[in-house]
Amino acid sequence: MKMKFIRKFTQKTRNGSNRNRDENHQSSATDDGHRPLDTDLDINIKRFREETGNSPDLKVRQFELGSNPQIRVAAIYNEGLVDQPQLNEFVIQPLMLSKDRGSLSEASGEQVFHFLRNHALPVGEVDTVENWNEVMNTVMDGNTIIFIDHFPVAIGCNTSGGEWRGIEKPTTELSIRGPKDSFNESISTNISLIRRRIKSPNLWLEMYRIGEITHTDVAIMYMNGIVSDQIVEEVRQRLTGIKVDGILQAGNIEQLIEDQTMTPFPTVYNTERPDLVSRYLLDGRVAIIVDGTPFVLLVPALFTQFFVASDDYAQRYDISSFIRLLRYASFLISLLGPSIYIAAITFHQEMIPTPLLFSLAATREGVPFPALVEALLMELSFEILREAGIRMPRAVGQAVSIVGALVLGQAAVQAGIVSPAMVIVVSITGIASFSTPAYNLAVSARLIRFVLMILAATFGFYTLTLAMIVLVAHLSSLRSFGIPYLSPYAPFQMDDQKDALVRLPLWMLATRTKAINKKNIKKMEPSGHSMLKKQNNRPEGERHEE
């Protein structure tokens, strides 16, 4: 359920920049939108129907309270966005079956308002609505508005619900030993999945509305006392600075708040796993949750973060370290594999062992294209097959990808268009690209791969080495909400190496990432494990004597 009282609370407690944003928004809005409600119930209903185009999914249900004189009320709600059982039980029935109908016969509109708000409606959250902007926002949120005749103030009842996709297994970030739940499109459900894991009052939540037309709910969550105040302030300023008609998914927010646009590397981390979000919140990051999308954004994002999977902390440190090193190696293969082959076979044959060189030359005999054209043909074919496998129905998508790759590769070799060695190189490169846990980083490697292939075909390893120097310099220049992107490698932080390239045992991960958090570093007492280990290493007789 969308908790409107949280939005009102956070609007009062935000800093000056948020207040300025609200003032600017109010000044830019039309006077008609902020016009107070009319005292005549029929006029209010007529205006609502006119402004919504008399849409059939927006229902108006009228009631009568009292008999002499008649006191009329009307409930307005969006049929597809409300929780129908909750609406019927806690709003409709109390209005129709109120035991105090007779005593209200001589009551004024204000008295009826106070009676309904404080006594008659057993719904969990009730709010006061005073202008038409609030009326429209309340109804479009899935809540119910109650108009009262002869009184210019309405009642907003929280009845939001409707149909949502249930909590399912992650589809893009699979795990062997980690949790099996994932976010869905409901912002309230996503917030609850995080709060189930972090049961602390220091987990603070702030709600925003972004989009002049869509009015999309956007929430930020952070651990008060752990997160840096500068990072939270920067997130607030970037979100409140967004002026756009509509926000339909988290990717829209990501592109509008990222530090650097002209880069292929992602500087905002996204995930569909609540356990990863909870871990990074405890490390001092800020989560951005967008209503209507199953992915949560995390800032700031570091380069090393995109090689971390949920299973890394569910297995022993030696296994996790080996797998993480394997991911780094796979990323380098997906980035440089075809380029190294093109440079070596075109310009640097002396670097290839003689038996292997003879074998490669024999396989390339009769191939009419240079190595660069071969690689481009195979890489483009592989990318087309990959995209087709994603977009086609799941029942046939995988079969088309596998059969298409086998048939295409075999036919290309038999036709003499490409060499068998090039098929092997492209296949290994494609498989290695799937080893990166973060999909957006794997896509970055796929884009850069084509540029490196062209440079490798120009002057071989010389231009390839120069390109890698430029690439590392570019990575070093990137920032994610003011934090160096290559931390803890550049600038080098020795204490943070324990969970970067490899992962040390959990009892040694006693401090948070210093590049992100300088406020509350300690997160564990390493002495507890050391004392236990020392106790277990003592002779058995001494332990029994104690």
C-alpha positions in Angstrom: 0.0 0.0 0.0 1.2 3.5 -0.9 1.6 5.3 2.4 0.5 8.8 1.9 1.3 9.9 5.4 5.0 9.0 4.7 5.0 11.4 1.8 3.5 14.2 4.0 6.0 13.5 6.7 9.0 13.6 4.4 7.8 16.8 2.7 8.0 18.5 6.1 11.4 17.1 7.1 13.3 17.6 3.8 16.0 20.2 3.5 15.8 23.6 1.9 16.4 22.3 -1.6 13.3 20.2 -1.4 11.2 23.0 -0.1 12.4 25.2 -2.9 11.4 22.5 -5.3 7.9 22.3 -3.8 7.5 26.1 -4.0 8.6 26.2 -7.6 6.2 23.4 -8.4 3.3 25.2 -6.8 4.1 28.5 -8.5 4.3 26.7 -11.9 1.0 24.9 -11.4 -2.3 26.5 -12.5 -4.5 28.3 -10.1 -7.3 26.1 -11.2 -5.5 23.0 -10.1 -5.1 24.3 -6.6 -8.6 25.8 -6.4 -10.4 24.6 -3.2 -13.3 22.2 -3.4 -16.9 23.5 -3.7 -19.4 23.2 -0.9 -22.0 21.7 -3.4 -21.5 18.0 -3.8 -23.1 17.9 -7.3 -20.7 20.6 -8.5 -17.7 18.6 -7.2 -18.9 15.4 -8.9 -19.6 17.2 -12.2 -16.2 18.8 -12.2 -14.4 15.5 -11.5 -16.2 13.8 -14.3 -15.4 16.7 -16.7 -11.7 16.7 -15.8 -11.4 13.0 -16.2 -13.3 12.8 -19.5 -16.1 10.8 -17.8 -13.9 7.7 -17.8 -15.9 4.6 -17.1 -13.2 3.1 -14.8 -13.5 6.1 -12.4 -16.5 5.2 -10.3 -18.7 7.6 -8.3 -20.9 6.1 -5.6 -23.4 8.3 -3.8 -24.9 7.8 -0.3 -27.4 9.5 2.0 -26.8 10.0 5.7 -29.7 11.0 7.8 -33.2 11.7 6.7 -34.3 15.3 7.6 -32.5 17.1 6.1 -30.7 14.6 3.8 -26.9 14.7 4.2 -25.3 13.3 1.0 -21.8 11.9 0.5 -20.0 10.4 -2.5 -17.1 8.0 -2.8 -14.9 8.3 -5.9 -12.3 5.7 -6.7 -10.4 4.1 -9.6 -11.9 0.6 -10.2 -8.6 -0.9 -11.5 -6.3 0.5 -8.8 -8.3 -0.1 -5.6 -8.3 -3.2 -3.3 -12.0 -4.1 -3.9 -12.5 -6.2 -0.7 -10.9 -3.4 1.4 -13.0 -0.8 -0.3 -16.3 -2.7 0.3 -15.6 -3.7 3.9 -13.9 -0.5 5.3 -15.5 2.3 3.2 -18.7 1.3 1.4 -20.3 -0.8 4.2 -19.6 1.7 7.0 -21.1 4.5 5.0 -24.2 2.5 4.1 -24.8 0.8 7.5 -23.8 3.5 9.9 -25.7 3.2 13.2 -25.6 6.9 13.8 -27.5 7.9 10.6 -30.5 9.2 12.7 -28.3 11.4 14.9 -26.7 12.9 11.8 -30.0 14.2 10.5 -29.5 17.7 12.0 -25.7 17.7 11.7 -23.8 20.2 9.6 -21.3 19.3 6.9 -18.4 19.9 9.2 -19.9 17.6 11.9 -20.4 14.9 9.3 -16.8 15.3 8.2 -15.5 14.8 11.7 -17.8 11.9 12.4 -16.7 10.0 9.2 -13.0 10.8 9.6 -12.8 9.9 13.3 -15.5 7.3 13.9 -17.2 5.8 10.8 -14.3 4.7 8.6 -12.2 1.8 10.0 -9.6 2.1 7.2 -6.0 2.2 8.2 -5.0 5.6 6.8 -7.3 8.6 6.4 -6.2 12.0 5.1 -7.7 15.5 4.6 -8.0 16.7 1.0 -8.5 20.4 0.4 -7.8 21.1 -3.3 -8.3 19.5 -6.7 -4.6 18.5 -7.2 -4.8 16.4 -4.1 -8.1 14.9 -5.2 -6.7 13.8 -8.6 -3.5 12.5 -7.1 -5.4 10.5 -4.4 -7.7 8.9 -6.9 -4.9 8.1 -9.4 -2.9 6.5 -6.5 -5.7 3.9 -6.1 -7.2 5.6 -3.0 -10.8 6.6 -2.4 -12.1 10.2 -2.1 -15.2 10.9 0.0 -17.0 14.2 -0.8 -19.4 15.6 1.7 -22.3 17.9 0.7 -22.2 21.5 2.2 -18.5 21.1 3.2 -15.4 22.1 1.1 -13.0 19.5 2.4 -12.9 15.8 1.3 -11.6 12.7 3.0 -8.9 10.5 1.4 -8.9 6.8 2.4 -6.0 4.5 1.6 -7.6 1.6 -0.4 -4.8 1.1 -3.0 -4.3 -2.4 -4.3 -5.3 -3.9 -7.6 -3.5 -6.7 -9.4 0.3 -7.0 -9.1 2.7 -9.6 -10.2 3.7 -11.8 -7.2 7.1 -12.2 -5.7 9.0 -14.6 -8.0 12.5 -15.9 -8.6 15.1 -13.5 -10.1 15.3 -13.8 -13.9 18.5 -11.9 -14.6 20.6 -12.6 -11.5 20.3 -16.2 -10.7 21.7 -17.7 -7.5 22.6 -21.2 -6.3 22.6 -20.6 -2.5 21.2 -17.1 -2.2 17.6 -16.1 -1.6 15.1 -16.8 -4.3 12.9 -13.8 -4.0 13.0 -10.7 -6.3 11.4 -7.3 -6.6 8.2 -6.7 -8.5 6.5 -3.7 -10.0 4.9 -2.6 -6.6 6.9 0.0 -4.8 5.3 -0.9 -1.4 6.2 -4.6 -1.9 9.7 -3.7 -2.8 10.1 -1.5 0.3 8.7 -4.4 2.5 11.2 -6.9 1.0 14.0 -4.6 2.2 12.5 -3.9 5.6 12.1 -7.7 6.2 15.8 -8.0 6.0 16.8 -4.8 7.8 14.6 -4.5 10.9 16.1 -1.2 12.1 14.5 2.2 12.8 17.6 3.7 11.3 16.5 2.5 7.8 15.0 5.8 6.6 12.6 6.3 3.7 11.8 9.4 1.7 9.1 9.6 -1.0 9.1 11.8 -4.1 6.8 12.4 -7.0 8.6 12.8 -10.3 6.9 13.4 -13.7 4.6 16.3 -14.5 2.1 14.0 -16.1 2.8 10.5 -14.7 3.4 11.6 -11.0 5.5 8.5 -10.5 6.3 7.6 -6.9 10.1 7.4 -6.3 11.5 6.4 -2.9 15.0 6.6 -1.6 16.2 4.4 1.3 19.4 4.7 3.4 20.8 3.7 6.7 20.9 6.8 9.0 24.1 6.9 10.9 26.0 4.9 8.3 25.4 6.6 5.0 27.3 9.8 4.1 25.2 12.9 4.5 26.8 14.3 1.3 25.7 11.3 -0.8 22.1 11.6 0.5 22.0 15.3 -0.2 23.4 14.7 -3.7 20.7 12.1 -4.4 18.0 14.5 -3.2 19.2 17.3 -5.4 19.5 15.2 -8.5 16.0 13.7 -8.0 14.3 17.0 -7.3 16.1 18.6 -10.3 14.4 16.2 -12.7 11.8 18.1 -14.8 10.2 15.7 -17.2 6.6 14.7 -18.3 6.9 11.0 -17.4 9.0 8.5 -15.5 7.9 4.9 -16.6 10.8 2.8 -15.3 14.0 3.0 -13.2 16.1 3.3 -16.4 14.6 6.7 -17.0 15.8 7.8 -13.5 19.2 6.2 -14.1 19.9 8.2 -17.3 18.8 11.5 -15.7 20.9 11.3 -12.5 24.2 9.6 -13.7 27.4 11.6 -13.5 28.7 10.9 -16.9 26.6 10.4 -20.0 29.3 10.1 -22.6 30.7 6.7 -21.4 29.8 3.1 -22.2 30.3 2.1 -18.5 27.4 2.2 -16.1 27.8 4.5 -13.1 24.5 3.5 -11.5 24.0 0.0 -10.2 20.7 -1.8 -10.7 19.5 -5.1 -9.3 16.3 -7.1 -8.8 17.6 -8.9 -5.7 16.5 -7.6 -2.3 19.5 -9.3 -0.5 22.0 -7.3 -2.6 20.2 -4.1 -1.9 20.2 -4.8 1.8 23.9 -5.6 1.8 24.8 -2.4 0.0 22.5 -0.3 2.2 24.5 -1.6 5.2 27.6 -0.6 3.4 26.5 3.1 3.2 24.8 3.3 -0.2 21.5 4.8 -1.2 18.7 2.8 -2.8 16.4 4.4 -5.3 13.1 2.6 -5.8 10.8 3.5 -8.7 7.1 2.5 -8.8 6.2 0.2 -11.7 9.7 -1.4 -12.2 11.2 -4.5 -10.6 14.8 -3.1 -10.5 16.2 -0.9 -7.7 19.0 1.5 -8.3 22.0 1.8 -6.0 24.4 4.7 -5.8 27.3 5.3 -5.7 28.4 2.4 -7.9 32.0 1.2 -8.2 33.6 -0.8 -11.0 34.3 -3.7 -8.6 30.6 -3.8 -7.6 29.6 -5.1 -11.1 31.6 -8.3 -10.6 30.0 -9.3 -7.3 27.2 -11.8 -7.1 24.9 -12.9 -4.3 26.6 -16.3 -4.0 29.9 -14.7 -3.2 28.8 -14.2 0.4 26.9 -17.5 0.7 30.0 -19.7 0.0 33.5 -20.1 1.5 35.9 -17.3 0.8 38.3 -19.5 -1.3 35.6 -20.6 -3.6 34.1 -17.1 -3.9 37.6 -15.6 -4.6 38.3 -18.1 -7.3 35.0 -17.5 -9.0 35.4 -13.7 -8.8 38.9 -14.0 -10.4 37.3 -16.1 -13.1 34.7 -13.3 -13.7 37.5 -10.7 -14.1 39.3 -13.0 -16.6 36.1 -13.6 -18.5 35.5 -9.9 -18.8 39.0 -9.4 -20.2 38.4 -12.2 -22.7 35.1 -10.8 -23.8 36.8 -7.4 -24.2 40.1 -8.3 -25.8 39.7 -11.9 -27.3 39.0 -11.1 -31.0 41.3 -8.1 -30.9 44.3 -10.1 -29.7 43.7 -12.7 -32.3 43.4 -10.1 -35.1 46.6 -8.3 -34.0 48.6 -11.5 -33.7 47.5 -13.1 -37.0 47.8 -9.9 -39.0 50.9 -8.1 -37.7 52.7 -10.2 -35.0 53.0 -13.7 -36.4 56.4 -14.0 -34.8 54.7 -14.1 -31.4 52.8 -17.2 -32.3 54.5 -20.6 -31.8 55.6 -22.1 -35.2 53.4 -25.3 -35.0 50.4 -23.2 -34.1 51.1 -20.7 -36.8 51.3 -23.4 -39.4 48.0 -24.8 -38.2 46.3 -21.4 -38.3 47.7 -20.7 -41.8 46.4 -24.0 -43.0 42.9 -23.3 -41.7 42.9 -19.8 -43.2 43.9 -21.1 -46.6 41.1 -20.3 -49.1 39.4 -17.7 -46.8 38.8 -14.6 -49.0 38.6 -12.1 -46.2 41.1 -10.6 -43.8 40.9 -11.4 -40.1 39.0 -8.2 -39.2 36.2 -8.9 -41.7 36.0 -12.4 -40.5 35.7 -11.3 -36.9 33.1 -8.6 -37.7 31.0 -11.0 -39.7 31.0 -13.6 -36.9 30.5 -11.1 -34.1 27.6 -9.4 -35.8 26.0 -12.8 -36.5 26.5 -13.8 -32.9 24.9 -10.5 -31.7 21.9 -11.0 -34.0 21.4 -14.5 -32.6 21.7 -13.3 -29.1 19.1 -10.6 -29.6 16.8 -13.0 -31.4 17.0 -15.5 -28.6 16.0 -12.7 -26.1 13.1 -11.3 -28.1 11.6 -14.6 -29.3 9.2 -16.6 -27.1 11.0 -18.4 -24.4 9.9 -21.8 -25.6 11.7 -21.4 -28.9 14.2 -18.7 -28.2 16.9 -20.9 -26.7 16.5 -23.5 -29.3 16.9 -20.9 -32.1 20.0 -19.5 -30.5 21.8 -22.8 -30.1 20.7 -24.3 -33.4 21.3 -21.1 -35.2 24.9 -20.7 -33.8 25.8 -24.3 -34.7 24.3 -24.3 -38.2 25.7 -20.8 -39.0 29.2 -21.6 -37.7 29.4 -25.0 -39.5 28.0 -23.6 -42.7 30.4 -20.6 -42.7 33.4 -22.8 -42.2 32.4 -25.3 -44.9 31.7 -22.4 -47.3 35.2 -21.1 -46.7 33.9 -17.7 -45.5 35.6 -17.8 -42.1 38.2 -20.0 -40.6 37.6 -22.6 -37.8 40.0 -20.7 -35.5 37.9 -17.5 -35.8 34.7 -19.4 -34.9 36.5 -20.7 -31.8 37.6 -17.3 -30.8 34.2 -15.7 -31.3 32.5 -18.5 -29.4 34.8 -18.3 -26.4 34.3 -14.5 -26.4 30.5 -14.8 -26.5 30.5 -17.4 -23.7 32.8 -15.3 -21.6 30.5 -12.2 -21.9 27.8 -14.2 -20.1 30.0 -14.7 -17.0 29.7 -11.0 -15.9 26.9 -10.8 -13.3 25.9 -7.3 -14.3 24.2 -7.3 -17.7 24.9 -3.6 -18.4 28.6 -4.0 -17.9 28.7 -7.0 -20.3 26.9 -4.8 -22.9 29.7 -2.2 -22.4 32.3 -4.8 -23.1 30.4 -5.9 -26.3 30.4 -2.3 -27.6 34.0 -1.6 -26.9 35.0 -4.9 -28.4 34.2 -3.7 -31.9 36.3 -0.5 -31.5 39.2 -2.6 -30.2 38.9 -5.0 -33.2 39.2 -2.1 -35.7 42.2 -0.6 -33.8 43.9 -4.0 -33.6 43.6 -4.3 -37.4 45.3 -0.9 -37.9 48.7 -1.3 -36.2 48.3 -4.4 -34.1 49.3 -4.5 -30.5 50.6 -0.9 -30.6 47.2 0.7 -31.1 45.6 -1.9 -28.9 48.0 -1.0 -26.0 47.3 2.7 -26.6 43.6 2.0 -26.6 43.8 0.2 -23.3 45.8 3.0 -21.7 43.1 5.5 -22.8 40.4 3.1 -21.5 42.0 2.8 -18.1 42.5 6.6 -18.0 38.8 7.1 -18.9 37.8 4.7 -16.1 40.0 6.6 -13.6 38.3 9.9 -14.5 34.7 8.6 -13.9 32.8 9.4 -10.8 29.6 8.0 -9.3 28.0 10.6 -7.1 31.4 12.1 -6.4 33.1 8.8 -5.6 36.0 7.6 -7.8 34.7 4.8 -10.1 37.8 2.6 -9.8 38.0 2.7 -6.0 39.6 0.9 -4.2 42.2 0.4 -7.1 42.5 4.1 -8.0 43.0 5.8 -5.6 44.5 2.7 -4.0 43.0 1.7 -0.6 44.8 -1.2 1.1 42.0 -1.8 3.6 39.4 -2.2 0.9 41.3 -4.8 -1.0 39.8 -7.5 1.2 36.6 -7.5 -0.8 37.7 -6.3 -4.2 39.6 -8.6 -6.5 39.2 -11.5 -4.0 37.1 -11.9 -0.9 38.7 -12.7 2.4 36.8 -14.6 5.2 33.7 -12.8 6.5 35.2 -12.4 10.0 38.0 -10.3 8.4 35.5 -7.9 6.6 35.1 -5.8 9.7 35.1 -2.4 8.1 33.0 -0.8 5.4 34.3 0.6 2.1 36.2 3.7 3.0 35.8 5.3 -0.4 32.0 5.5 0.2 31.8 5.7 4.0 34.0 7.8 6.2 31.4 8.3 8.9 30.8 4.8 10.4 33.6 2.4 9.3 33.3 -0.5 11.7 30.6 -3.1 11.0 31.9 -6.1 12.9 34.0 -7.1 15.9 36.8 -9.3 14.5 37.9 -10.2 18.0 34.9 -12.5 18.5 36.0 -14.9 15.8 39.7 -14.6 16.9 38.8 -15.6 20.5 36.7 -18.5 19.3 39.4 -19.7 17.0 42.0 -19.4 19.9 39.6 -21.3 22.2 39.2 -24.1 19.7 42.9 -24.5 19.2 43.6 -25.0 22.9 44.2 -28.6 24.2 41.1 -30.6 24.9 42.1 -31.1 28.5 42.3 -27.4 29.3 38.9 -26.8 27.7 37.3 -29.5 29.9 38.9 -28.1 33.0 37.2 -24.8 32.4 
